[in-house]
Amino acid sequence: GVGADSAKLHKRGDINILLCGDPGTSKSQLLSYVNKLSPRGVYTSGKGSSAVGLTASIVRDPETRELVLESGALVLSDLGICCIDEFDKMSDTTRAILHEAMEQQTVSIAKAGIIATLNARTSILASANPVESRYNPQISVVDNIKLPPTLLSRFDLIYLILDAPNVETDRRLAQHLVGLYYDTPNVVQPPLNHNLFRDYISYARDNIHPELSDLATRALISAYLDMRRMGSGGGGNNGTRTISATPR
């Protein structure tokens, strides 16, 4: 993504993505790969994360005996990506501190006489299971995910990963898993080298700066109005949860 900076306004350019789907669909493997691919990536689990572990903690330096700040996962992944697995298992207290980091891209600390604002210009890639463990097609996407509206609206993209039985796909997956245990592993090789892919992403972030044309601007405004209209018809919930993604 591309941010918008001016004297009065800072609009984040980093895109936050939520993966929601059935168990066993390799969401954790995908997060792990993205973490390795990013030049500055941090991987953490929702169940094992606390509020101070994601933002910053205050500890006493063993040598000087003075209070010092220790950065958490969001601050360490500044200008990179933070992968959060088991997002639905995270406590409400921990989730609450993500609001500032996902929109203003800062982490504010006021503890033990230390008042500071730390940069957290990071994209967040989170994975979660639906409420009933498996995705229920009879109810809406919002009801399946069951996250607070204020947090859900900060995710620009929400992907559903469903475990639909398919003979050809299941055969390829089983062949790949069995092939890992051969003396000479018989697995599908990725079409692009890992290091080349990482360099390509870094080059694109530094050198490619897309600009909106008049035609694209009109199309975005029209799509935004259509999404607002759809949301207002269903009680407003669906519409409010897509606002932050559409202007960007």
Secondary structure, DSSP 4 states (H G I P E B T S, - for coil): ---EE-SS-EE--PPPEEEEE-TTSSHHHHHHHHHHHSTTEEEEESTT--HHHHSEEEEE-TTT--EEEEE-HHHHTTTSEEEEESGGGS-HHHHHTHHHHHHT-EEEEEETTEEEEEE---EEEEEE--TTSS--TTS-HHHHH---HHHHTT-SEEEEE-----HHHHHHHHHHHHHTTSSS---PPPSS-HHHHHHHHHHHHHH------HHHHHHHHHHHHHHHHHHHHTTSHHHHTTTTTTT-
